[in-house]
């Protein structure tokens, strides 16, 4: 058995869940996380003051699957 972790955009959660169900991966753990990478955050204005938001919301999913499904799960997550 293998544990696969992936960080995705929050609006992709349903697509990934459906893709995993189609290939027979039952169950996943979802954690709301914050981070930055290529997006580098952004600036916002609140009550006239500008401030930087360095960490943007993300979703971390963890899936435990049998060895035979590992490649299919990774492909499903990356294509969703």
C-alpha positions as CSV (number, residue, x, y, z in Angstrom):
1,X,0.0,0.0,0.0
2,X,1.1,3.5,-0.8
3,X,0.1,6.9,0.6
4,X,-0.2,9.7,-2.0
5,X,-0.3,13.3,-1.1
6,X,-1.2,16.1,-3.4
7,X,-1.7,19.9,-3.0
8,X,-4.5,21.2,-5.3
9,X,-6.5,24.3,-5.8
10,X,-9.7,24.2,-3.7
11,X,-12.1,24.4,-6.7
12,X,-10.6,21.2,-8.1
13,X,-11.7,19.0,-5.1
14,X,-14.9,17.7,-6.6
15,X,-13.2,16.9,-9.9
16,X,-10.4,15.0,-8.2
17,X,-12.8,13.1,-5.9
18,X,-14.9,12.0,-8.9
19,X,-11.8,10.9,-10.9
20,X,-10.6,8.8,-8.0
21,X,-14.0,7.2,-7.5
22,X,-14.0,6.2,-11.2
23,X,-10.8,4.2,-10.9
24,X,-11.8,2.5,-7.6
25,X,-9.9,4.5,-5.1
26,X,-12.3,4.6,-2.2
27,X,-11.7,7.3,0.5
28,X,-9.4,10.3,0.8
29,X,-8.5,12.7,3.5
30,X,-8.9,16.4,2.8
31,X,-7.0,19.2,4.7
32,X,-7.3,22.9,4.0
33,X,-3.8,24.4,3.9
34,X,-2.2,27.6,2.9
35,X,1.0,28.0,0.8
36,X,2.7,29.7,-2.1
37,X,4.7,28.6,-5.1
38,X,4.4,29.9,-8.6
39,X,1.5,32.1,-7.6
40,X,3.6,34.1,-5.1
41,X,0.5,35.5,-3.3
42,X,-1.1,38.9,-4.1
43,X,-1.9,42.3,-2.5
44,X,-5.2,43.4,-1.1
45,X,-6.6,46.6,0.3
46,X,-8.5,46.6,3.5
47,X,-9.9,49.8,5.0
48,X,-7.5,51.9,3.0
49,X,-4.4,49.9,3.9
50,X,-2.7,47.7,1.4
51,X,-1.2,44.4,2.6
52,X,0.3,41.3,1.1
53,X,-1.3,37.9,1.2
54,X,1.7,35.6,0.9
55,X,-0.1,32.3,1.5
56,X,-3.0,31.4,-0.7
57,X,-5.6,28.8,0.2
58,X,-5.0,25.3,-1.1
59,X,-6.3,21.8,-0.5
60,X,-4.2,18.8,0.5
61,X,-5.5,15.4,-0.3
62,X,-4.1,12.2,1.0
63,X,-5.1,8.8,-0.5
64,X,-4.0,5.4,0.6
65,X,-4.2,2.8,-2.3
66,X,-2.9,-0.6,-3.2
67,X,0.3,-0.7,-5.2
68,X,-1.5,-1.5,-8.5
69,X,-3.5,1.7,-8.4
70,X,-0.7,4.2,-7.7
71,X,0.0,5.2,-11.3
72,X,-3.7,5.5,-12.0
73,X,-4.3,7.7,-9.0
74,X,-1.4,10.0,-9.8
75,X,-2.6,10.3,-13.4
76,X,-6.2,11.0,-12.3
77,X,-5.1,13.7,-9.9
78,X,-2.9,15.4,-12.4
79,X,-5.5,15.4,-15.2
80,X,-8.4,16.6,-13.0
